[in-house]
Amino acid sequence: MENGGMQWLGSYCDQNGEKCCYPPTGKPPADFTIYGLWPYYNDGTFPYNCGGGNFDEALLKPMQDSLRKEWPSFTCPEIGRKFWVHEWNKHGTCSKSVLGEVDYFQAALNLKDKINLLQALQGAGIRPNNRLYALESIKEAITRAIGGLEPWIDCNHNAQGESQIWQVSVCVDKTGTKLVNCPFLSQGPGGLALVQCLATEFVGWKKAPEDKEYDFFYFVQQWPGSVCDDAKGPCCFPTTGRPASDFGIHGLWPNFNNGSYPQNCGPKLSFNVTQVGDLIGRLEKEWPTFACPPGDGRRFWSHEWTKHGTCSKSVFNQHEYFKEALDLKNNINLLKVLTSAGIEPNDEFYDLKDVKEAIKKGLGYYPKLQCNQDKKGNRQIYQVYICVGKLGLRRIECPVAPPPIPPKTRCPDKVQFPKF
């Protein structure tokens, strides 16, 4: 199966600002453009960098004008053909048993013409004019245009922290010609990839912000062995030293029961490290950063407070917010819970259901798990979500799956628990 992705330039440039550059051919027309055509497995995972098919620009000469118009690059500096090279090397080579280079790019162009997302939306009265539209109306308009099939809608955030419609993806068969249902969208309630768009903007397609308070928290911990053996990118230990071989806090995130979440709720409530001065030692140990270049954690904590903590300000001030997360970490000893059940970080593979049952037995409620992929292609335990009440004191059953869990972070039936 192939996943055809198209993006809206307005949302890309509204998020990236100075990092958005128009192609040498000038500002593209106000329309969706191709982002990629990506082979997928039915379980939501995907192959990449399959090799054996070097990019040959000469083969695409007859369609280069169409590619420049329909598949432009907006990165800075503008990379033009390098974008097509990247898409072919990473994704196209994994479809070469069915689609050669010419057929791959032509299939993407044909799909773009066949769907015509902007026309479908405008035909339903949905226009990029900075008005508010219901997400369901957007989904229904696209669904009608693609024969009753469900699209995958993805969002990003602008400089003000508002989410906005960014990409729309549809699934096609292996030949890239026939629209089909996306198998992995049925694995979550209502299509998990859509959850993040419940409070959204499309540089014109907005949903008004929620005024009500949040309903519960996700308390999220991550395993350092998986963070540092992620196929996607580098890992740097904090300047305070290598963290212990234990789960570390990622965040304490307010959420609504419908799967959406508030964010950036206090533009004037900036992070003040002096307010957590007595917690610094605990934060460095229990809430470490692995970002590169290495840091002492302050930037990470500032981000978590600004994006998530400020949305719990009716219950917690800054000191209380971080202390609550640290206390939850001590009370929810995930590593002890798992090792007590014989599930240890030893590079072995474990049944996913056994991992969940062990946490259920130790904590009283089932967790939500995310996995990532190591550099060898193994799927491994990455993040564990535990739900707690809005006061942060009581563990609860998670009302909804964490938003978002894209297919690439879902866990297979067997998962690795890597060493660290």
ABEGO torsion letter per residue (X at the ends): XBBBBBBBAAAAAAAAEAABBBBAAEBBBBBBBBAEBBBBBAAGBBBBGAEGBBBBAAAAAAAAAAAAAABBBABOBBAEAAAAAAAAAAAAAAAAAABBAAAAAAAAAAAAAAAGAAAAAAAAGBBBAGBBBBAAAAAAAAAAAAGGBBBBBBBBBBAAGBBBBABBBBBBBAAGABBBBBAAAAABBGGAAAAAAABBBAGGBBBBBBABBBABBBBBBBBAAAAAABAABBBBBBAAEBBBBBBBBABBBBBBAAGBBBBGABAABBBBAAAAAAAAAAAAAABBBABOBBBAGAAAAAAAAAAAAAAAAAABBAAAAAAAAAAAAAABBAAAAAAAAGBBBAGBBBBAAAAAAAAAAAAGBBBBBBBBBBAAGBBBBABBBBBBBAAGABBBBBABBBOBBBAAABBBABBBBBBX
